[in-house]
Amino acid sequence: MSKMTPTQPMPEHFPLDSLGPLLARYKPPGGQFAPAAAWTQTYGVYTLAGRSPAGGGRRVGRVELKRAVGSKGAAALHVRYDRSLTGGAHRTAGTIHTRADDTLNQPRTWTFQTQLLDAGGKPILHTRQSKTGTFADGVVQIKDAAGTKRHKVPGRCLMNWALFDTVQRLAGEKTEPIAFTLIDHFDQVKGGYTLSCRKTLGVAVGGRTIRLRAYDQLGRGNVPWVYWVDEQGRLLLIVAGLEAYMLEASGQ
């Protein structure tokens, strides 16, 4: 297979083709969905680096997102991410506070904790870490037991977990490219990112064709992320290099 040159167009379904049999078996949640309201979504996390006996990727984790809308324009996104490790697991739990009327979900304040678990699911002593963060007046501050780190940020600042919500409320192909600084996994500050809509197209999923919008996230320090959103605004699929997220449950 020849290498793709910069002058060649990106294949329409790239990188969904890498999901292989996973996509053929996938049964996405249906029904109406209101992205701006309160909701709960659960994603399976898959590695595409190896193949399961049934074909496709291997399930290695779970992400649960809960969006809450409060009074006086406040909103919060509660995140729980469990990832399997050899002989145990790694758990991250956090809350991101934003404004309900901010479509881009720029974080205002956030807290999170990480913890290693043993094979029985019990916390391993001395592996818990807790941090807090703020974004205001062009400065990201992240605080833990060791002190506070400050990062000057030009323009917008978005968080990787909140982007799961952000792409559900964008305007599709009318969306202008968005430049931003990424906060990856709550505390890794990375500049020079863009989010843009590629196009809307029909995708064969679970034995039928559905219309999905593809949003491309590009930037330094990460593989490209591609978000696939259905016509109700529900984020169904993400492919990020050799990792994929597939929506398993969605409720309001």
Order of alpha helices (4+ residues) and beta strands (2+ residues): alpha-beta-beta-beta-beta-beta-beta-beta-beta-beta-alpha-beta-beta-beta-beta-beta-beta
